Amino acid sequence: MAATAKEVARQIIEHLPDQATWNDIMYELYVKQKMEEGLADIEAGHTIPHEELKTEILGWEMM
């Protein structure tokens, strides 16, 4: 069974040192959220092939 967001947040917080600040906690939760979103995009096929992205970025440099 998949863990809920609340359970994952609890696990992340438990692994942080006791001296963690609010900013440390928020950063870790933000990074986890963005990683999950990225993995979901990969699974859904919402990605750009490396070569296509490379060509697009190199085109920006010429502007």
N, C-alpha and C positions, 0 to 999 in steps of 0.2 A: 504494500500500500504506500502511495506517495505521501510524503510529509507535507503538512500544511505550511503556509508561509509563516505562521506564528511559531510552529515547531522549529522550522529552519532558523528563524531569527533567534530563538532561544538558544539553539546549538551554537550559532555564531557568537553570541554574547558570552556564553559559557567558556568558549575557547580563548577569549580575549583576556589579557592580564587584568588584575584587579585595579591597576592604575589607569586603565583605558578611560579616555575622555569621551564626552558626548560626541565630539567630532570623530573620534576613532570608531565609535559604534556606528554612527550614521554612514561613514565612509564604507565600512565593511558591508553593511546592509545594502548600500547603493551598488557596490561592485557585484555582490551576489545577484541582485535583481537584474543588472545589465547582462551578466553572464547567462542567466536563465533565459532572458529575452533573446540573446544571440543564439543559444542552442535551439530554442523554439523556431527561430527563423531558418536555421540550417535544416531542421527536420521538415519544415514546410516548403523547403526549396526556394526560399527568398534570399538567394545569394547571387553574387556576381563572380564569374570566373576570374581567376587571378590575372590572366593575360588581358582580359577586357578592362579590368580596373587599372592595370598598369598603363595601358594605352590611353585611357581617359585621363589619368593623372599626368602623364607626360605631355598630353595636349594642353593641360592647364599651364604648364611651365612656359610654353611658347607664347602665351597671351600676354 
